[in-house]
């Protein structure tokens, strides 16, 4: 006869709730502002100075403000 182990049943229930339950975690979707990469390119001015004859516009990568750099935002339900 097979003996039932209550600890195994408890751990199995916890495992199922953590990895398979959709109710505990809010739905996430890809951030539309950064297309899921977590950063966006912004334009900034490089002004004229002693090393540069004329000013120009340059770009740099900054963390997406909408998703905080994760690439995902909470979905509306």
PQR file with spaces between the fields and no chain letter, atoms N, CA, C, O and H, PARSE charges and radii, in Angstrom:
ATOM       1  N    UNK     1       0.838   -1.181    0.000 -0.4000 1.5000
ATOM       2  CA   UNK     1       0.000    0.000    0.000 -0.0000 2.0000
ATOM       3  C    UNK     1       0.883    1.245    0.000  0.5500 1.7000
ATOM       4  O    UNK     1       1.887    1.302    0.711 -0.5500 1.4000
ATOM       5  N    UNK     2       0.503    2.244   -0.803 -0.4000 1.5000
ATOM       6  CA   UNK     2       1.273    3.477   -0.942 -0.0000 2.0000
ATOM       7  C    UNK     2       0.913    4.443    0.178  0.5500 1.7000
ATOM       8  O    UNK     2      -0.262    4.699    0.440 -0.5500 1.4000
ATOM       9  H    UNK     2      -0.312    2.198   -1.380  0.4000 1.0000
ATOM      10  N    UNK     3       1.933    4.972    0.830 -0.4000 1.5000
ATOM      11  CA   UNK     3       1.719    5.906    1.934 -0.0000 2.0000
ATOM      12  C    UNK     3       1.680    7.336    1.377  0.5500 1.7000
ATOM      13  O    UNK     3       2.527    7.710    0.567 -0.5500 1.4000
ATOM      14  H    UNK     3       2.888    4.764    0.616  0.4000 1.0000
ATOM      15  N    UNK     4       0.697    8.130    1.812 -0.4000 1.5000
ATOM      16  CA   UNK     4       0.535    9.512    1.369 -0.0000 2.0000
ATOM      17  C    UNK     4       1.378   10.414    2.267  0.5500 1.7000
ATOM      18  O    UNK     4       1.279   10.372    3.493 -0.5500 1.4000
ATOM      19  H    UNK     4       0.009    7.826    2.471  0.4000 1.0000
ATOM      20  N    UNK     5       2.210   11.228    1.620 -0.4000 1.5000
ATOM      21  CA   UNK     5       3.064   12.147    2.362 -0.0000 2.0000
ATOM      22  C    UNK     5       2.437   13.547    2.312  0.5500 1.7000
ATOM      23  O    UNK     5       2.364   14.144    1.238 -0.5500 1.4000
ATOM      24  H    UNK     5       2.290   11.262    0.624  0.4000 1.0000
ATOM      25  N    UNK     6       1.979   14.085    3.470 -0.4000 1.5000
ATOM      26  CA   UNK     6       1.314   15.390    3.451 -0.0000 2.0000
ATOM      27  C    UNK     6       2.248   16.530    3.030  0.5500 1.7000
ATOM      28  O    UNK     6       1.789   17.508    2.440 -0.5500 1.4000
ATOM      29  H    UNK     6       2.039   13.599    4.342  0.4000 1.0000
ATOM      30  N    UNK     7       3.537   16.423    3.320 -0.4000 1.5000
ATOM      31  CA   UNK     7       4.475   17.472    2.919 -0.0000 2.0000
ATOM      32  C    UNK     7       4.592   17.523    1.395  0.5500 1.7000
ATOM      33  O    UNK     7       4.664   18.605    0.812 -0.5500 1.4000
ATOM      34  H    UNK     7       3.910   15.628    3.799  0.4000 1.0000
ATOM      35  N    UNK     8       4.609   16.369    0.759 -0.4000 1.5000
ATOM      36  CA   UNK     8       4.683   16.325   -0.702 -0.0000 2.0000
ATOM      37  C    UNK     8       3.442   16.955   -1.325  0.5500 1.7000
ATOM      38  O    UNK     8       3.544   17.665   -2.326 -0.5500 1.4000
ATOM      39  H    UNK     8       4.550   15.490    1.232  0.4000 1.0000
ATOM      40  N    UNK     9       2.282   16.704   -0.748 -0.4000 1.5000
ATOM      41  CA   UNK     9       1.043   17.289   -1.257 -0.0000 2.0000
ATOM      42  C    UNK     9       1.064   18.803   -1.065  0.5500 1.7000
ATOM      43  O    UNK     9       0.670   19.545   -1.966 -0.5500 1.4000
ATOM      44  H    UNK     9       2.199   16.127    0.064  0.4000 1.0000
ATOM      45  N    UNK    10       1.517   19.266    0.094 -0.4000 1.5000
ATOM      46  CA   UNK    10       1.582   20.693    0.373 -0.0000 2.0000
ATOM      47  C    UNK    10       2.544   21.386   -0.591  0.5500 1.7000
ATOM      48  O    UNK    10       2.219   22.442   -1.134 -0.5500 1.4000
ATOM      49  H    UNK    10       1.836   18.664    0.826  0.4000 1.0000
ATOM      50  N    UNK    11       3.721   20.803   -0.808 -0.4000 1.5000
ATOM      51  CA   UNK    11       4.689   21.396   -1.723 -0.0000 2.0000
ATOM      52  C    UNK    11       4.183   21.397   -3.158  0.5500 1.7000
ATOM      53  O    UNK    11       4.447   22.329   -3.916 -0.5500 1.4000
ATOM      54  H    UNK    11       3.985   19.946   -0.367  0.4000 1.0000
ATOM      55  N    UNK    12       3.462   20.358   -3.523 -0.4000 1.5000
ATOM      56  CA   UNK    12       2.885   20.302   -4.860 -0.0000 2.0000
ATOM      57  C    UNK    12       1.843   21.407   -5.048  0.5500 1.7000
ATOM      58  O    UNK    12       1.794   22.035   -6.105 -0.5500 1.4000
ATOM      59  H    UNK    12       3.246   19.601   -2.907  0.4000 1.0000
ATOM      60  N    UNK    13       1.014   21.646   -4.037 -0.4000 1.5000
ATOM      61  CA   UNK    13       0.025   22.718   -4.110 -0.0000 2.0000
ATOM      62  C    UNK    13       0.695   24.082   -4.228  0.5500 1.7000
ATOM      63  O    UNK    13       0.265   24.920   -5.021 -0.5500 1.4000
ATOM      64  H    UNK    13       1.054   21.136   -3.178  0.4000 1.0000
ATOM      65  N    UNK    14       1.744   24.307   -3.442 -0.4000 1.5000
ATOM      66  CA   UNK    14       2.472   25.583   -3.497 -0.0000 2.0000
ATOM      67  C    UNK    14       3.092   25.773   -4.875  0.5500 1.7000
ATOM      68  O    UNK    14       3.008   26.860   -5.448 -0.5500 1.4000
ATOM      69  H    UNK    14       2.092   23.627   -2.798  0.4000 1.0000
ATOM      70  N    UNK    15       3.710   24.735   -5.408 -0.4000 1.5000
ATOM      71  CA   UNK    15       4.317   24.791   -6.732 -0.0000 2.0000
ATOM      72  C    UNK    15       3.277   25.153   -7.790  0.5500 1.7000
ATOM      73  O    UNK    15       3.529   26.000   -8.646 -0.5500 1.4000
ATOM      74  H    UNK    15       3.778   23.852   -4.943  0.4000 1.0000
ATOM      75  N    UNK    16       2.116   24.515   -7.732 -0.4000 1.5000
ATOM      76  CA   UNK    16       1.060   24.802   -8.703 -0.0000 2.0000
ATOM      77  C    UNK    16       0.568   26.241   -8.602  0.5500 1.7000
ATOM      78  O    UNK    16       0.324   26.882   -9.624 -0.5500 1.4000
ATOM      79  H    UNK    16       1.911   23.827   -7.037  0.4000 1.0000
ATOM      80  N    UNK    17       0.421   26.753   -7.392 -0.4000 1.5000
ATOM      81  CA   UNK    17      -0.050   28.127   -7.213 -0.0000 2.0000
ATOM      82  C    UNK    17       0.970   29.137   -7.716  0.5500 1.7000
ATOM      83  O    UNK    17       0.596   30.146   -8.314 -0.5500 1.4000
ATOM      84  H    UNK    17       0.619   26.232   -6.562  0.4000 1.0000
ATOM      85  N    UNK    18       2.242   28.881   -7.484 -0.4000 1.5000
ATOM      86  CA   UNK    18       3.283   29.830   -7.879 -0.0000 2.0000
ATOM      87  C    UNK    18       3.491   29.830   -9.385  0.5500 1.7000
ATOM      88  O    UNK    18       3.586   30.900   -9.987 -0.5500 1.4000
ATOM      89  H    UNK    18       2.545   28.062   -6.999  0.4000 1.0000
ATOM      90  N    UNK    19       3.563   28.668  -10.005 -0.4000 1.5000
ATOM      91  CA   UNK    19       3.939   28.599  -11.409 -0.0000 2.0000
ATOM      92  C    UNK    19       2.781   28.520  -12.388  0.5500 1.7000
ATOM      93  O    UNK    19       2.968   28.827  -13.566 -0.5500 1.4000
ATOM      94  H    UNK    19       3.485   27.799   -9.516  0.4000 1.0000
ATOM      95  N    UNK    20       1.604   28.123  -11.956 -0.4000 1.5000
ATOM      96  CA   UNK    20       0.510   27.934  -12.888 -0.0000 2.0000
ATOM      97  C    UNK    20      -0.695   28.815  -12.634  0.5500 1.7000
ATOM      98  O    UNK    20      -1.624   28.819  -13.441 -0.5500 1.4000
ATOM      99  H    UNK    20       1.452   27.873  -11.000  0.4000 1.0000
ATOM     100  N    UNK    21      -0.711   29.558  -11.547 -0.4000 1.5000
ATOM     101  CA   UNK    21      -1.863   30.391  -11.232 -0.0000 2.0000
ATOM     102  C    UNK    21      -1.764   31.716  -11.972  0.5500 1.7000
ATOM     103  O    UNK    21      -0.745   32.401  -11.883 -0.5500 1.4000
ATOM     104  H    UNK    21       0.044   29.554  -10.892  0.4000 1.0000
ATOM     105  N    UNK    22      -2.799   32.080  -12.693 -0.4000 1.5000
ATOM     106  CA   UNK    22      -2.846   33.350  -13.410 -0.0000 2.0000
ATOM     107  C    UNK    22      -3.521   34.432  -12.569  0.5500 1.7000
ATOM     108  O    UNK    22      -3.455   35.609  -12.925 -0.5500 1.4000
ATOM     109  H    UNK    22      -3.627   31.524  -12.766  0.4000 1.0000
ATOM     110  N    UNK    23      -4.163   34.065  -11.470 -0.4000 1.5000
ATOM     111  CA   UNK    23      -4.898   35.026  -10.666 -0.0000 2.0000
ATOM     112  C    UNK    23      -3.991   35.885   -9.800  0.5500 1.7000
ATOM     113  O    UNK    23      -4.349   37.018   -9.479 -0.5500 1.4000
ATOM     114  H    UNK    23      -4.216   33.110  -11.181  0.4000 1.0000
ATOM     115  N    UNK    24      -2.842   35.382   -9.418 -0.4000 1.5000
ATOM     116  CA   UNK    24      -1.987   36.096   -8.479 -0.0000 2.0000
ATOM     117  C    UNK    24      -1.178   37.202   -9.141  0.5500 1.7000
ATOM     118  O    UNK    24      -0.894   38.209   -8.493 -0.5500 1.4000
ATOM     119  H    UNK    24      -2.552   34.461   -9.679  0.4000 1.0000
ATOM     120  N    UNK    25      -0.801   37.056  -10.391 -0.4000 1.5000
ATOM     121  CA   UNK    25       0.053   38.028  -11.054 -0.0000 2.0000
ATOM     122  C    UNK    25      -0.763   38.809  -12.080  0.5500 1.7000
ATOM     123  O    UNK    25      -1.480   38.209  -12.881 -0.5500 1.4000
ATOM     124  H    UNK    25      -1.031   36.238  -10.918  0.4000 1.0000
ATOM     125  N    UNK    26      -0.664   40.146  -12.067 -0.4000 1.5000
ATOM     126  CA   UNK    26      -1.414   40.912  -13.067 -0.0000 2.0000
ATOM     127  C    UNK    26      -0.865   40.646  -14.464  0.5500 1.7000
ATOM     128  O    UNK    26       0.316   40.350  -14.645 -0.5500 1.4000
ATOM     129  H    UNK    26      -0.082   40.633  -11.416  0.4000 1.0000
ATOM     130  N    UNK    27      -1.757   40.761  -15.445 -0.4000 1.5000
ATOM     131  CA   UNK    27      -1.327   40.498  -16.818 -0.0000 2.0000
ATOM     132  C    UNK    27      -0.362   41.592  -17.273  0.5500 1.7000
ATOM     133  O    UNK    27      -0.534   42.764  -16.941 -0.5500 1.4000
ATOM     134  H    UNK    27      -2.716   41.002  -15.298  0.4000 1.0000
ATOM     135  N    UNK    28       0.643   41.197  -18.028 -0.4000 1.5000
ATOM     136  CA   UNK    28       1.658   42.120  -18.523 -0.0000 2.0000
ATOM     137  C    UNK    28       1.600   42.127  -20.039  0.5500 1.7000
ATOM     138  O    UNK    28       1.276   41.116  -20.662 -0.5500 1.4000
ATOM     139  H    UNK    28       0.783   40.244  -18.298  0.4000 1.0000
ATOM     140  N    UNK    29       1.915   43.276  -20.632 -0.4000 1.5000
ATOM     141  CA   UNK    29       1.982   43.353  -22.086 -0.0000 2.0000
ATOM     142  C    UNK    29       3.214   44.170  -22.476  0.5500 1.7000
ATOM     143  O    UNK    29       3.801   44.868  -21.648 -0.5500 1.4000
ATOM     144  H    UNK    29       2.179   44.097  -20.126  0.4000 1.0000
ATOM     145  N    UNK    30       3.582   44.072  -23.720 -0.4000 1.5000
ATOM     146  CA   UNK    30       4.773   44.761  -24.223 -0.0000 2.0000
ATOM     147  C    UNK    30       4.532   46.261  -24.221  0.5500 1.7000
ATOM     148  O    UNK    30       3.470   46.729  -24.633 -0.5500 1.4000
ATOM     149  H    UNK    30       3.105   43.506  -24.392  0.4000 1.0000
ATOM     150  N    UNK    31       5.513   47.004  -23.759 -0.4000 1.5000
ATOM     151  CA   UNK    31       5.423   48.471  -23.718 -0.0000 2.0000
ATOM     152  C    UNK    31       5.396   49.014  -25.146  0.5500 1.7000
ATOM     153  O    UNK    31       6.250   48.667  -25.962 -0.5500 1.4000
ATOM     154  H    UNK    31       6.375   46.624  -23.424  0.4000 1.0000
ATOM     155  N    UNK    32       4.414   49.864  -25.446 -0.4000 1.5000
ATOM     156  CA   UNK    32       4.287   50.425  -26.787 -0.0000 2.0000
ATOM     157  C    UNK    32       5.290   51.536  -27.046  0.5500 1.7000
ATOM     158  O    UNK    32       5.668   51.766  -28.195 -0.5500 1.4000
ATOM     159  H    UNK    32       3.720   50.146  -24.783  0.4000 1.0000
ATOM     160  N    UNK    33       5.727   52.229  -26.005 -0.4000 1.5000
ATOM     161  CA   UNK    33       6.662   53.338  -26.200 -0.0000 2.0000
ATOM     162  C    UNK    33       8.034   52.854  -26.667  0.5500 1.7000
ATOM     163  O    UNK    33       8.638   53.464  -27.550 -0.5500 1.4000
ATOM     164  H    UNK    33       5.420   52.042  -25.072  0.4000 1.0000
ATOM     165  N    UNK    34       8.530   51.762  -26.080 -0.4000 1.5000
ATOM     166  CA   UNK    34       9.869   51.276  -26.417 -0.0000 2.0000
ATOM     167  C    UNK    34       9.845   49.970  -27.204  0.5500 1.7000
ATOM     168  O    UNK    34      10.905   49.425  -27.512 -0.5500 1.4000
ATOM     169  H    UNK    34       8.039   51.267  -25.363  0.4000 1.0000
ATOM     170  N    UNK    35       8.674   49.459  -27.533 -0.4000 1.5000
ATOM     171  CA   UNK    35       8.509   48.184  -28.259 -0.0000 2.0000
ATOM     172  C    UNK    35       9.140   47.012  -27.533  0.5500 1.7000
ATOM     173  O    UNK    35       9.570   46.046  -28.164 -0.5500 1.4000
ATOM     174  H    UNK    35       7.813   49.901  -27.283  0.4000 1.0000
ATOM     175  N    UNK    36       9.197   47.091  -26.205 -0.4000 1.5000
ATOM     176  CA   UNK    36       9.669   45.964  -25.402 -0.0000 2.0000
ATOM     177  C    UNK    36      11.167   45.887  -25.180  0.5500 1.7000
ATOM     178  O    UNK    36      11.642   44.918  -24.588 -0.5500 1.4000
ATOM     179  H    UNK    36       8.847   47.875  -25.693  0.4000 1.0000
ATOM     180  N    UNK    37      11.933   46.884  -25.639 -0.4000 1.5000
ATOM     181  CA   UNK    37      13.391   46.822  -25.447 -0.0000 2.0000
ATOM     182  C    UNK    37      13.847   47.500  -24.161  0.5500 1.7000
ATOM     183  O    UNK    37      14.949   47.225  -23.687 -0.5500 1.4000
ATOM     184  H    UNK    37      11.547   47.671  -26.120  0.4000 1.0000
ATOM     185  N    UNK    38      13.034   48.373  -23.588 -0.4000 1.5000
ATOM     186  CA   UNK    38      13.372   49.001  -22.314 -0.0000 2.0000
ATOM     187  C    UNK    38      14.078   50.334  -22.430  0.5500 1.7000
ATOM     188  O    UNK    38      14.348   50.968  -21.410 -0.5500 1.4000
ATOM     189  H    UNK    38      12.139   48.596  -23.974  0.4000 1.0000
ATOM     190  N    UNK    39      14.385   50.780  -23.630 -0.4000 1.5000
ATOM     191  CA   UNK    39      15.014   52.083  -23.823 -0.0000 2.0000
ATOM     192  C    UNK    39      14.443   52.754  -25.064  0.5500 1.7000
ATOM     193  O    UNK    39      13.888   52.102  -25.948 -0.5500 1.4000
ATOM     194  H    UNK    39      14.166   50.265  -24.459  0.4000 1.0000
ATOM     195  N    UNK    40      14.594   54.068  -25.104 -0.4000 1.5000
ATOM     196  CA   UNK    40      14.178   54.858  -26.265 -0.0000 2.0000
ATOM     197  C    UNK    40      15.319   55.794  -26.637  0.5500 1.7000
ATOM     198  O    UNK    40      16.149   56.137  -25.794 -0.5500 1.4000
ATOM     199  H    UNK    40      15.044   54.597  -24.385  0.4000 1.0000
ATOM     200  N    UNK    41      15.359   56.204  -27.895 -0.4000 1.5000
ATOM     201  CA   UNK    41      16.358   57.174  -28.338 -0.0000 2.0000
ATOM     202  C    UNK    41      15.770   58.566  -28.222  0.5500 1.7000
ATOM     203  O    UNK    41      14.656   58.821  -28.680 -0.5500 1.4000
ATOM     204  H    UNK    41      14.685   55.925  -28.579  0.4000 1.0000
ATOM     205  N    UNK    42      16.526   59.465  -27.605 -0.4000 1.5000
ATOM     206  CA   UNK    42      16.094   60.847  -27.482 -0.0000 2.0000
ATOM     207  C    UNK    42      17.080   61.742  -28.219  0.5500 1.7000
ATOM     208  O    UNK    42      18.253   61.404  -28.376 -0.5500 1.4000
ATOM     209  H    UNK    42      17.430   59.257  -27.233  0.4000 1.0000
ATOM     210  N    UNK    43      16.588   62.872  -28.660 -0.4000 1.5000
ATOM     211  CA   UNK    43      17.412   63.842  -29.380 -0.0000 2.0000
ATOM     212  C    UNK    43      17.827   64.922  -28.393  0.5500 1.7000
ATOM     213  O    UNK    43      17.010   65.411  -27.613 -0.5500 1.4000
ATOM     214  H    UNK    43      15.635   63.146  -28.532  0.4000 1.0000
ATOM     215  N    UNK    44      19.109   65.291  -28.433 -0.4000 1.5000
ATOM     216  CA   UNK    44      19.581   66.385  -27.598 -0.0000 2.0000
ATOM     217  C    UNK    44      20.557   67.227  -28.406  0.5500 1.7000
ATOM     218  O    UNK    44      21.150   66.755  -29.376 -0.5500 1.4000
ATOM     219  H    UNK    44      19.773   64.893  -29.066  0.4000 1.0000
ATOM     220  N    UNK    45      20.713   68.463  -27.997 -0.4000 1.5000
ATOM     221  CA   UNK    45      21.547   69.416  -28.741 -0.0000 2.0000
ATOM     222  C    UNK    45      22.991   69.384  -28.251  0.5500 1.7000
ATOM     223  O    UNK    45      23.250   69.368  -27.048 -0.5500 1.4000
ATOM     224  H    UNK    45      20.231   68.847  -27.209  0.4000 1.0000
ATOM     225  N    UNK    46      23.921   69.376  -29.194 -0.4000 1.5000
ATOM     226  CA   UNK    46      25.344   69.554  -28.901 -0.0000 2.0000
ATOM     227  C    UNK    46      25.684   70.977  -29.357  0.5500 1.7000
ATOM     228  O    UNK    46      25.849   71.221  -30.552 -0.5500 1.4000
ATOM     229  H    UNK    46      23.711   69.388  -30.171  0.4000 1.0000
ATOM     230  N    UNK    47      25.788   71.908  -28.416 -0.4000 1.5000
ATOM     231  CA   UNK    47      25.995   73.304  -28.814 -0.0000 2.0000
ATOM     232  C    UNK    47      27.419   73.556  -29.335  0.5500 1.7000
ATOM     233  O    UNK    47      28.345   72.774  -29.122 -0.5500 1.4000
ATOM     234  H    UNK    47      25.654   71.710  -27.445  0.4000 1.0000
ATOM     235  N    UNK    48      27.530   74.673  -30.015 -0.4000 1.5000
ATOM     236  CA   UNK    48      28.830   75.099  -30.504 -0.0000 2.0000
ATOM     237  C    UNK    48      29.737   75.408  -29.310  0.5500 1.7000
ATOM     238  O    UNK    48      29.283   75.943  -28.299 -0.5500 1.4000
ATOM     239  H    UNK    48      26.777   75.309  -30.187  0.4000 1.0000
ATOM     240  N    UNK    49      31.034   75.063  -29.440 -0.4000 1.5000
ATOM     241  CA   UNK    49      32.001   75.398  -28.397 -0.0000 2.0000
ATOM     242  C    UNK    49      33.393   75.491  -29.023  0.5500 1.7000
ATOM     243  O    UNK    49      33.505   75.532  -30.248 -0.5500 1.4000
ATOM     244  H    UNK    49      31.402   74.628  -30.262  0.4000 1.0000
ATOM     245  N    UNK    50      34.442   75.524  -28.226 -0.4000 1.5000
ATOM     246  CA   UNK    50      35.800   75.685  -28.750 -0.0000 2.0000
ATOM     247  C    UNK    50      36.245   74.500  -29.612  0.5500 1.7000
ATOM     248  O    UNK    50      37.033   74.678  -30.541 -0.5500 1.4000
ATOM     249  H    UNK    50      34.351   75.490  -27.230  0.4000 1.0000
ATOM     250  N    UNK    51      35.754   73.307  -29.318 -0.4000 1.5000
ATOM     251  CA   UNK    51      36.134   72.118  -30.083 -0.0000 2.0000
ATOM     252  C    UNK    51      35.253   71.889  -31.310  0.5500 1.7000
ATOM     253  O    UNK    51      35.612   71.104  -32.189 -0.5500 1.4000
ATOM     254  H    UNK    51      35.114   73.162  -28.564  0.4000 1.0000
ATOM     255  N    UNK    52      34.118   72.555  -31.380 -0.4000 1.5000
ATOM     256  CA   UNK    52      33.135   72.318  -32.435 -0.0000 2.0000
ATOM     257  C    UNK    52      32.771   73.639  -33.096  0.5500 1.7000
ATOM     258  O    UNK    52      32.419   74.596  -32.406 -0.5500 1.4000
ATOM     259  H    UNK    52      33.826   73.192  -30.666  0.4000 1.0000
ATOM     260  N    UNK    53      32.852   73.708  -34.436 -0.4000 1.5000
ATOM     261  CA   UNK    53      32.540   74.952  -35.152 -0.0000 2.0000
ATOM     262  C    UNK    53      31.057   75.281  -35.132  0.5500 1.7000
ATOM     263  O    UNK    53      30.673   76.442  -34.992 -0.5500 1.4000
ATOM     264  H    UNK    53      33.138   72.931  -34.996  0.4000 1.0000
ATOM     265  N    UNK    54      30.218   74.248  -35.272 -0.4000 1.5000
ATOM     266  CA   UNK    54      28.764   74.465  -35.283 -0.0000 2.0000
ATOM     267  C    UNK    54      28.110   73.476  -34.341  0.5500 1.7000
ATOM     268  O    UNK    54      28.657   72.408  -34.065 -0.5500 1.4000
ATOM     269  H    UNK    54      30.530   73.305  -35.386  0.4000 1.0000
ATOM     270  N    UNK    55      26.957   73.832  -33.857 -0.4000 1.5000
ATOM     271  CA   UNK    55      26.195   72.910  -33.023 -0.0000 2.0000
ATOM     272  C    UNK    55      25.420   71.938  -33.892  0.5500 1.7000
ATOM     273  O    UNK    55      25.206   72.190  -35.078 -0.5500 1.4000
ATOM     274  H    UNK    55      26.512   74.700  -34.080  0.4000 1.0000
ATOM     275  N    UNK    56      24.993   70.815  -33.297 -0.4000 1.5000
ATOM     276  CA   UNK    56      24.205   69.838  -34.046 -0.0000 2.0000
ATOM     277  C    UNK    56      23.351   69.036  -33.076  0.5500 1.7000
ATOM     278  O    UNK    56      23.543   69.093  -31.861 -0.5500 1.4000
ATOM     279  H    UNK    56      25.166   70.610  -32.334  0.4000 1.0000
ATOM     280  N    UNK    57      22.403   68.285  -33.635 -0.4000 1.5000
ATOM     281  CA   UNK    57      21.535   67.429  -32.833 -0.0000 2.0000
ATOM     282  C    UNK    57      22.105   66.019  -32.826  0.5500 1.7000
ATOM     283  O    UNK    57      22.527   65.511  -33.864 -0.5500 1.4000
ATOM     284  H    UNK    57      22.247   68.239  -34.622  0.4000 1.0000
ATOM     285  N    UNK    58      22.118   65.392  -31.664 -0.4000 1.5000
ATOM     286  CA   UNK    58      22.635   64.040  -31.508 -0.0000 2.0000
ATOM     287  C    UNK    58      21.567   63.201  -30.810  0.5500 1.7000
ATOM     288  O    UNK    58      20.596   63.749  -30.289 -0.5500 1.4000
ATOM     289  H    UNK    58      21.775   65.805  -30.820  0.4000 1.0000
ATOM     290  N    UNK    59      21.733   61.886  -30.795 -0.4000 1.5000
ATOM     291  CA   UNK    59      20.786   61.006  -30.113 -0.0000 2.0000
ATOM     292  C    UNK    59      21.509   60.200  -29.048  0.5500 1.7000
ATOM     293  O    UNK    59      22.713   59.954  -29.128 -0.5500 1.4000
ATOM     294  H    UNK    59      22.522   61.441  -31.218  0.4000 1.0000
ATOM     295  N    UNK    60      20.741   59.800  -28.058 -0.4000 1.5000
ATOM     296  CA   UNK    60      21.272   58.899  -27.027 -0.0000 2.0000
ATOM     297  C    UNK    60      20.148   57.998  -26.532  0.5500 1.7000
ATOM     298  O    UNK    60      18.968   58.333  -26.638 -0.5500 1.4000
ATOM     299  H    UNK    60      19.764   60.000  -27.993  0.4000 1.0000
ATOM     300  N    UNK    61      20.535   56.855  -25.994 -0.4000 1.5000
ATOM     301  CA   UNK    61      19.567   55.907  -25.439 -0.0000 2.0000
ATOM     302  C    UNK    61      19.338   56.231  -23.969  0.5500 1.7000
ATOM     303  O    UNK    61      20.281   56.413  -23.198 -0.5500 1.4000
ATOM     304  H    UNK    61      21.493   56.582  -25.908  0.4000 1.0000
ATOM     305  N    UNK    62      18.065   56.298  -23.601 -0.4000 1.5000
ATOM     306  CA   UNK    62      17.700   56.507  -22.198 -0.0000 2.0000
ATOM     307  C    UNK    62      16.647   55.472  -21.828  0.5500 1.7000
ATOM     308  O    UNK    62      15.940   54.949  -22.690 -0.5500 1.4000
ATOM     309  H    UNK    62      17.300   56.150  -24.227  0.4000 1.0000
ATOM     310  N    UNK    63      16.554   55.187  -20.544 -0.4000 1.5000
ATOM     311  CA   UNK    63      15.578   54.219  -20.038 -0.0000 2.0000
ATOM     312  C    UNK    63      14.170   54.721  -20.310  0.5500 1.7000
ATOM     313  O    UNK    63      13.866   55.897  -20.107 -0.5500 1.4000
ATOM     314  H    UNK    63      17.128   55.612  -19.844  0.4000 1.0000
ATOM     315  N    UNK    64      13.321   53.824  -20.767 -0.4000 1.5000
ATOM     316  CA   UNK    64      11.929   54.173  -21.061 -0.0000 2.0000
ATOM     317  C    UNK    64      11.216   54.556  -19.762  0.5500 1.7000
ATOM     318  O    UNK    64      11.265   53.821  -18.776 -0.5500 1.4000
ATOM     319  H    UNK    64      13.568   52.869  -20.931  0.4000 1.0000
ATOM     320  N    UNK    65      10.555   55.713  -19.774 -0.4000 1.5000
ATOM     321  CA   UNK    65       9.855   56.171  -18.576 -0.0000 2.0000
ATOM     322  C    UNK    65       8.553   55.414  -18.343  0.5500 1.7000
ATOM     323  O    UNK    65       8.116   55.266  -17.202 -0.5500 1.4000
ATOM     324  H    UNK    65      10.516   56.310  -20.575  0.4000 1.0000
ATOM     325  N    UNK    66       7.937   54.938  -19.411 -0.4000 1.5000
ATOM     326  CA   UNK    66       6.642   54.259  -19.292 -0.0000 2.0000
ATOM     327  C    UNK    66       6.760   52.922  -18.561  0.5500 1.7000
ATOM     328  O    UNK    66       5.936   52.604  -17.704 -0.5500 1.4000
ATOM     329  H    UNK    66       8.292   55.058  -20.338  0.4000 1.0000
ATOM     330  N    UNK    67       7.794   52.136  -18.904 -0.4000 1.5000
ATOM     331  CA   UNK    67       7.927   50.797  -18.317 -0.0000 2.0000
ATOM     332  C    UNK    67       9.070   50.705  -17.310  0.5500 1.7000
ATOM     333  O    UNK    67       9.234   49.668  -16.667 -0.5500 1.4000
ATOM     334  H    UNK    67       8.464   52.395  -19.600  0.4000 1.0000
ATOM     335  N    UNK    68       9.860   51.759  -17.159 -0.4000 1.5000
ATOM     336  CA   UNK    68      10.965   51.744  -16.205 -0.0000 2.0000
ATOM     337  C    UNK    68      12.133   50.872  -16.657  0.5500 1.7000
ATOM     338  O    UNK    68      12.938   50.439  -15.833 -0.5500 1.4000
ATOM     339  H    UNK    68       9.727   52.601  -17.682  0.4000 1.0000
ATOM     340  N    UNK    69      12.231   50.612  -17.961 -0.4000 1.5000
ATOM     341  CA   UNK    69      13.337   49.810  -18.476 -0.0000 2.0000
ATOM     342  C    UNK    69      13.082   48.325  -18.540  0.5500 1.7000
ATOM     343  O    UNK    69      13.967   47.570  -18.944 -0.5500 1.4000
ATOM     344  H    UNK    69      11.577   50.963  -18.631  0.4000 1.0000
ATOM     345  N    UNK    70      11.896   47.878  -18.154 -0.4000 1.5000
ATOM     346  CA   UNK    70      11.605   46.437  -18.173 -0.0000 2.0000
ATOM     347  C    UNK    70      11.082   45.972  -19.524  0.5500 1.7000
ATOM     348  O    UNK    70      11.225   44.798  -19.866 -0.5500 1.4000
ATOM     349  H    UNK    70      11.177   48.491  -17.826  0.4000 1.0000
ATOM     350  N    UNK    71      10.475   46.875  -20.305 -0.4000 1.5000
ATOM     351  CA   UNK    71       9.910   46.498  -21.592 -0.0000 2.0000
ATOM     352  C    UNK    71       8.479   45.988  -21.490  0.5500 1.7000
ATOM     353  O    UNK    71       7.870   45.656  -22.507 -0.5500 1.4000
ATOM     354  H    UNK    71      10.359   47.829  -20.027  0.4000 1.0000
ATOM     355  N    UNK    72       7.929   45.920  -20.266 -0.4000 1.5000
ATOM     356  CA   UNK    72       6.560   45.445  -20.070 -0.0000 2.0000
ATOM     357  C    UNK    72       5.789   46.408  -19.193  0.5500 1.7000
ATOM     358  O    UNK    72       6.349   47.034  -18.293 -0.5500 1.4000
ATOM     359  H    UNK    72       8.424   46.189  -19.440  0.4000 1.0000
ATOM     360  N    UNK    73       4.505   46.522  -19.462 -0.4000 1.5000
ATOM     361  CA   UNK    73       3.609   47.342  -18.641 -0.0000 2.0000
ATOM     362  C    UNK    73       2.418   46.476  -18.252  0.5500 1.7000
ATOM     363  O    UNK    73       2.143   45.464  -18.896 -0.5500 1.4000
ATOM     364  H    UNK    73       4.050   46.013  -20.193  0.4000 1.0000
ATOM     365  N    UNK    74       1.717   46.874  -17.204 -0.4000 1.5000
ATOM     366  CA   UNK    74       0.534   46.132  -16.780 -0.0000 2.0000
ATOM     367  C    UNK    74      -0.574   46.325  -17.791  0.5500 1.7000
ATOM     368  O    UNK    74      -0.833   47.443  -18.237 -0.5500 1.4000
ATOM     369  H    UNK    74       1.940   47.696  -16.681  0.4000 1.0000
ATOM     370  N    UNK    75      -1.223   45.240  -18.150 -0.4000 1.5000
ATOM     371  CA   UNK    75      -2.306   45.286  -19.135 -0.0000 2.0000
ATOM     372  C    UNK    75      -3.617   45.687  -18.510  0.5500 1.7000
ATOM     373  O    UNK    75      -3.856   45.425  -17.331 -0.5500 1.4000
ATOM     374  H    UNK    75      -1.013   44.332  -17.788  0.4000 1.0000
ATOM     375  N    UNK    76      -4.482   46.334  -19.306 -0.4000 1.5000
ATOM     376  CA   UNK    76      -5.812   46.667  -18.821 -0.0000 2.0000
ATOM     377  C    UNK    76      -6.716   45.467  -18.962  0.5500 1.7000
ATOM     378  O    UNK    76      -6.667   44.750  -19.962 -0.5500 1.4000
ATOM     379  H    UNK    76      -4.287   46.548  -20.263  0.4000 1.0000
ATOM     380  N    UNK    77      -7.535   45.254  -17.964 -0.4000 1.5000
ATOM     381  CA   UNK    77      -8.447   44.109  -18.002 -0.0000 2.0000
ATOM     382  C    UNK    77      -9.864   44.547  -18.154  0.5500 1.7000
ATOM     383  O    UNK    77     -10.766   43.711  -18.205 -0.5500 1.4000
ATOM     384  H    UNK    77      -7.574   45.836  -17.152  0.4000 1.0000
